[in-house]
Amino acid sequence: MNSYHSKAFVYHGHPEQVTLETLDLDCGPNDLIVKVLMCARCGTDKSIFLHGHKNVDPYAPVVLGHELIGTIVEVGNNVKNCNEGIGYAQGKKLSPDYLSFSVGERVTFQSRIARYKNGLMLIPKPIANLSFQINGGYAQYMRVPEDMIRSESVIRVPEIVSDEEACLIEPAACALESIYATPHPVGVDKEGRHIYKAGIQSGGKTCIIGSGTVSMLYASLAILEGASEVVMVVRSEKKEKLIHQILKNQVNVYVVPQLINSTIQERFLQEEKIVHDLEEITGGYLFDDVVCACSDPNAQRLMLKLYTREGYGVGACFGGTHSLVDQVDIDQNHYRCAKTIGTSGCSTDAMKAVLQWLYEGKLSFKGFTSSRKFTFDDSPQEFFTTSADGLKPVLYPWESRL
């Protein structure tokens, strides 16, 4: 058994209390030790840094970070016998193929060791969460405990999938989870009950509000799901240029007119112009699916105005709160079947689906992360709060700028 000395950003249970420390790790008989190659910053991590978190603070000190890719450097001598499934694998005997981990394999992780019912992941009272109760990926090394192994939370990554794409599998799966929870009615049974199909409306029009990495993940998934047109609503020509640089001509981009120090009444008028412009772009139809991939409450209010009046609409609201939505056309949301779907975590199946599509070349996340490489030479404050270049910041634990 080896000992590992690992630099890490350690969160101490209070806002803005993250310190760079060196931790000592040993590999127990039922553990894996993983060398972290990259760890992307989740919006939840930024929120924890700024405001704390009721489900994290009691377990501090803890290392945050759950969107990662790493290489196995040690396998506990009893891992092959940890075959009693829990959580996602409850009631199953884990296969020898899954448990035959070897040094050098690249892996990513299902961060929520959740309980399941009828195949559905249950959000409340999980068994454990990586980066909540288990030290996460803002470190050079990470110990993978028995619970993560027995819940099939360790997911092997084929060589053809790049490190950058691998560390985005978890957030992409979170986006996919919310898409898969959005029900479009496709008919009625003989008694008039609506029959629903989950997912982006195939052949329909999709609107994504936002311009960052998560927005582009949603856009890529909408295209894969069969949307006939994807329009991304962004705040500046700089954002428009960024999206066209990465997604090329796969999407249309609409730049929102800016109002500086505007009153709420001016914002409402602005929103009416935005709706009018998008009606013209879509031939008066607006959108079957609307995704608000930012936490701005004004954007979330706008989302509720963009569903098609011709039929049904669903919206996936990623992060933030639903304040300031009382001025929207409530009849559209009450008398129609518009629904707003939130997302919190992702199922293991969704992660496996994203990984398979990356492997098959149906998806590509190349260029989706910030071009700036953050290291332990950067302060925790800078890493946890940076907007970088508008894309997801990533920590590279083994690189140095000094």
C-alpha positions in Angstrom: 0.0 0.0 0.0 1.3 3.4 -1.0 0.8 6.8 0.6 -0.2 9.8 -1.5 0.5 13.5 -0.7 -2.2 15.5 -2.5 -2.6 19.3 -2.9 -6.3 20.2 -2.6 -8.7 23.1 -2.3 -10.4 22.3 1.1 -13.8 23.9 1.9 -14.2 24.6 5.7 -18.0 24.9 6.0 -18.4 28.7 5.7 -18.6 31.1 2.8 -15.3 31.9 1.2 -13.4 29.6 3.5 -11.4 27.5 1.1 -7.7 26.9 1.6 -4.9 25.2 -0.3 -3.7 22.3 1.8 -1.8 19.0 1.4 -3.7 15.9 2.3 -2.4 12.4 3.0 -4.3 9.5 1.4 -3.9 5.8 1.8 -5.7 3.1 -0.3 -7.8 0.8 1.9 -8.6 -2.7 0.8 -12.0 -1.7 -0.6 -10.8 1.6 -2.2 -9.4 3.0 -5.4 -6.9 5.8 -5.6 -7.4 8.1 -8.7 -5.0 10.7 -10.0 -7.2 13.7 -11.0 -6.4 14.9 -14.5 -9.1 17.7 -14.8 -12.0 18.9 -12.7 -14.5 21.3 -14.0 -16.3 23.8 -11.7 -20.0 23.2 -11.2 -22.3 26.2 -10.6 -23.1 24.5 -7.3 -19.5 24.8 -6.2 -19.5 28.5 -6.9 -22.7 28.9 -4.8 -21.2 26.8 -2.0 -18.1 29.0 -2.0 -20.1 32.2 -1.9 -23.0 31.2 0.4 -22.4 27.9 2.0 -24.7 24.9 1.7 -26.9 23.2 4.3 -26.1 19.7 2.9 -22.3 20.3 2.7 -21.4 22.5 5.7 -22.0 19.8 8.4 -19.4 17.5 6.6 -16.7 20.1 6.3 -13.8 20.2 5.9 -14.3 18.6 2.5 -12.9 18.8 -1.0 -15.4 20.0 -3.5 -15.5 19.1 -7.2 -17.4 16.3 -9.0 -17.1 17.0 -12.7 -13.8 15.2 -13.3 -11.7 12.7 -15.2 -8.9 10.7 -13.5 -6.6 7.8 -13.9 -6.6 4.8 -11.5 -3.2 4.6 -9.8 -4.0 1.9 -7.1 -6.7 -0.7 -6.6 -7.5 -2.1 -3.1 -6.8 -5.9 -2.8 -10.5 -6.6 -1.8 -12.2 -4.4 -4.4 -12.9 -7.5 -6.6 -15.1 -8.8 -3.7 -17.2 -5.7 -3.3 -20.0 -7.2 -5.4 -23.1 -6.4 -3.3 -24.9 -3.6 -5.2 -26.3 -0.5 -3.5 -28.2 2.5 -4.8 -28.3 2.3 -8.6 -27.2 -1.3 -8.3 -29.4 -2.3 -5.4 -30.3 -6.0 -5.4 -27.7 -6.8 -8.1 -24.5 -8.8 -7.9 -21.8 -6.6 -9.5 -20.0 -8.4 -12.4 -16.4 -9.4 -12.2 -15.9 -7.3 -15.4 -17.0 -4.2 -13.7 -14.9 -4.9 -10.5 -11.7 -5.7 -12.4 -10.3 -2.2 -12.1 -6.7 -1.8 -13.2 -4.0 0.8 -12.9 -4.0 3.2 -15.8 -7.7 3.1 -16.6 -9.4 6.5 -17.0 -12.6 6.9 -15.0 -15.3 9.5 -14.3 -18.0 9.3 -11.6 -21.7 9.5 -10.9 -21.4 12.0 -8.1 -24.8 11.3 -6.4 -24.8 7.8 -4.8 -28.6 7.9 -4.9 -31.4 5.6 -4.0 -33.7 4.5 -6.9 -37.3 3.5 -7.2 -38.8 2.0 -10.4 -35.6 3.0 -12.2 -36.0 6.6 -11.2 -33.3 8.4 -9.2 -34.6 9.7 -5.9 -33.2 13.2 -5.0 -33.9 13.3 -1.2 -31.7 11.4 1.3 -29.0 9.9 -1.0 -26.6 7.4 0.4 -23.8 9.9 -0.2 -22.6 12.6 -2.5 -19.2 13.0 -4.0 -17.8 16.5 -2.9 -20.5 16.7 -0.2 -19.6 13.8 2.2 -16.8 12.3 0.1 -13.7 14.4 -0.9 -14.0 15.4 -4.5 -11.8 16.4 -7.5 -10.2 19.7 -6.6 -7.2 17.7 -5.6 -4.3 15.9 -7.2 -5.5 12.5 -5.8 -8.9 11.3 -4.8 -9.8 8.2 -2.7 -12.8 6.4 -4.2 -14.5 4.6 -1.3 -16.5 1.3 -1.3 -19.9 3.0 -1.6 -19.0 4.6 -4.9 -17.7 1.2 -6.2 -20.7 -0.8 -5.0 -23.2 1.7 -6.5 -21.6 1.4 -10.0 -20.6 5.1 -9.7 -17.2 4.5 -11.2 -17.5 4.8 -15.0 -14.7 3.8 -17.4 -13.9 6.3 -20.2 -12.7 5.0 -23.6 -9.5 6.4 -25.0 -11.3 8.0 -27.9 -13.1 10.4 -25.5 -10.9 13.3 -24.6 -10.2 14.5 -21.0 -12.1 17.7 -21.7 -15.2 15.9 -22.9 -15.0 13.3 -20.1 -15.1 15.9 -17.4 -18.3 17.3 -19.0 -20.2 14.0 -19.0 -21.7 14.7 -15.6 -23.1 18.2 -16.4 -24.2 17.1 -19.8 -26.1 14.2 -18.1 -27.7 16.7 -15.7 -28.9 18.6 -18.7 -30.1 15.4 -20.4 -32.0 14.4 -17.2 -34.0 17.6 -17.3 -34.7 17.1 -21.0 -35.9 13.6 -20.4 -38.3 14.9 -17.7 -40.0 17.2 -20.1 -43.3 15.5 -21.3 -44.8 16.4 -24.7 -48.3 15.1 -25.3 -48.5 13.0 -28.4 -52.1 11.9 -28.3 -54.9 10.7 -26.0 -56.2 7.3 -25.0 -59.8 6.2 -25.6 -60.9 7.9 -22.4 -59.2 11.1 -23.2 -56.1 10.8 -21.0 -53.1 12.6 -22.5 -50.3 10.3 -23.7 -46.8 11.8 -23.3 -43.4 11.3 -24.7 -40.4 12.7 -22.8 -37.6 14.7 -24.4 -37.0 17.5 -26.9 -39.8 17.7 -29.4 -38.5 15.9 -32.5 -38.9 18.2 -35.5 -39.8 21.1 -33.2 -38.1 24.4 -32.4 -35.9 24.8 -29.3 -34.8 28.0 -27.6 -31.8 28.1 -25.3 -31.4 31.2 -23.1 -27.7 31.5 -22.2 -24.4 31.3 -23.8 -22.0 29.3 -21.5 -20.9 25.7 -21.5 -24.1 24.4 -20.1 -26.1 26.3 -22.7 -24.0 24.7 -25.5 -24.5 21.3 -23.8 -28.2 21.8 -24.0 -28.0 23.0 -27.6 -25.9 19.9 -28.6 -28.4 17.6 -26.9 -31.4 19.3 -28.5 -29.8 18.8 -32.0 -29.1 15.2 -31.2 -32.7 14.8 -30.0 -34.0 15.9 -33.4 -34.9 19.6 -33.0 -35.4 21.1 -36.4 -34.1 24.5 -35.3 -32.2 25.7 -32.2 -32.0 29.4 -31.3 -29.7 30.6 -28.6 -30.6 33.9 -26.8 -27.4 35.7 -25.6 -26.5 39.0 -24.0 -23.8 40.3 -26.4 -22.2 40.1 -29.8 -19.1 38.7 -28.0 -21.2 35.8 -26.8 -22.6 35.4 -30.3 -19.1 35.2 -31.7 -18.1 32.6 -29.0 -21.1 30.3 -29.9 -20.5 30.5 -33.6 -16.8 29.8 -33.0 -17.7 26.5 -31.2 -21.0 25.4 -32.6 -20.5 26.8 -36.1 -23.7 27.0 -38.0 -25.6 24.4 -36.0 -27.6 27.1 -34.2 -29.1 30.5 -34.8 -28.1 33.2 -32.3 -30.3 36.1 -31.2 -28.6 38.9 -29.3 -30.8 40.5 -26.6 -30.9 44.4 -26.8 -29.3 45.8 -23.7 -30.8 48.3 -21.2 -28.5 49.8 -18.7 -30.0 50.6 -15.2 -33.5 49.8 -16.6 -36.7 49.8 -14.5 -38.9 46.8 -14.3 -41.4 48.4 -16.6 -38.6 49.0 -19.2 -37.6 45.3 -18.8 -41.2 44.2 -19.6 -41.2 46.4 -22.7 -37.9 44.9 -23.7 -39.2 41.4 -23.2 -42.1 42.1 -25.5 -39.7 43.2 -28.2 -37.6 40.0 -27.7 -40.8 37.9 -28.0 -41.8 39.8 -31.1 -38.4 39.4 -32.7 -38.3 35.6 -31.9 -41.9 35.3 -33.3 -40.6 36.8 -36.6 -37.5 34.4 -36.6 -39.8 31.4 -36.1 -42.6 32.4 -38.4 -44.9 33.4 -35.6 -44.6 30.0 -33.9 -42.1 30.5 -31.1 -40.8 27.3 -29.4 -41.8 23.8 -28.5 -39.0 23.6 -25.9 -37.4 26.5 -24.0 -34.3 26.0 -21.8 -33.2 28.7 -19.3 -29.6 27.8 -18.8 -28.8 30.7 -16.5 -30.0 31.7 -13.1 -31.0 35.3 -13.9 -34.6 35.6 -12.8 -35.4 37.9 -15.7 -34.3 35.2 -18.1 -36.5 32.7 -16.2 -39.4 35.0 -16.6 -38.7 35.4 -20.3 -38.6 31.6 -20.6 -42.3 31.4 -19.7 -43.2 33.8 -22.5 -41.5 31.9 -25.3 -43.5 28.7 -25.5 -45.5 28.2 -28.7 -49.1 29.4 -28.6 -49.9 26.8 -31.2 -49.6 23.8 -28.9 -47.7 22.7 -25.9 -44.3 23.7 -24.5 -42.0 22.6 -21.8 -39.0 24.3 -20.3 -35.9 23.1 -18.4 -34.8 25.6 -15.9 -31.2 25.0 -14.9 -30.2 26.6 -11.6 -31.4 29.7 -9.9 -34.8 30.6 -8.6 -38.2 31.4 -10.1 -38.6 34.9 -8.7 -40.1 37.8 -10.8 -42.2 35.5 -12.9 -45.6 36.9 -11.8 -45.8 39.3 -14.8 -45.9 36.6 -17.4 -49.0 35.4 -19.3 -50.2 33.1 -16.6 -53.0 31.7 -18.9 -50.4 30.3 -21.2 -49.0 28.3 -18.4 -52.3 27.5 -16.6 -54.6 26.6 -19.4 -52.0 25.1 -21.7 -49.7 22.3 -20.7 -46.5 24.3 -20.4 -44.3 22.9 -17.6 -41.0 24.1 -16.1 -38.7 21.3 -15.2 -35.7 21.8 -12.9 -32.6 19.6 -12.7 -30.7 18.4 -9.7 -28.1 15.8 -10.4 -28.3 13.0 -13.0 -29.0 9.3 -13.2 -26.2 6.8 -13.9 -28.1 5.8 -17.1 -28.0 9.4 -18.4 -24.2 9.5 -17.8 -23.8 6.3 -19.7 -25.9 7.6 -22.5 -23.8 10.7 -22.9 -20.6 8.7 -22.7 -21.9 6.3 -25.4 -22.8 9.2 -27.7 -19.4 10.8 -27.3 -17.8 7.4 -28.1 -19.9 7.0 -31.2 -19.2 10.6 -32.4 -22.8 11.7 -32.1 -21.8 14.3 -29.6 -18.7 16.5 -29.3 -17.8 18.8 -26.4 -14.5 19.9 -27.8 -13.8 23.6 -27.0 -16.6 23.8 -24.4 -14.3 24.6 -21.5 -12.4 27.8 -20.7 -9.1 28.2 -22.6 -7.5 29.4 -19.4 -6.0 26.6 -17.3 -6.5 27.1 -13.6 -4.0 25.5 -11.3 -3.2 25.5 -7.6 -1.1 28.6 -8.3 -4.4 30.4 -8.5 -6.2 31.5 -5.4 -9.4 29.7 -4.4 -11.2 33.0 -4.6 -10.2 33.4 -8.2 -11.0 29.9 -9.3 -14.4 29.7 -7.5 -15.7 33.1 -8.7 -14.1 33.6 -12.1 -16.3 34.0 -15.2 -13.1 33.1 -17.2 -13.9 33.6 -20.9 -17.6 32.8 -20.5 -17.0 29.1 -20.5 -16.7 26.5 -17.7 -13.4 26.9 -15.7 -11.4 23.8 -15.1 -8.7 23.0 -12.5 -5.6 21.2 -13.8 -4.2 19.9 -10.5 -0.8 18.8 -11.9 0.0 21.9 -14.0 1.8 25.1 -12.8 2.1 28.6 -14.1 5.1 29.5 -11.9 
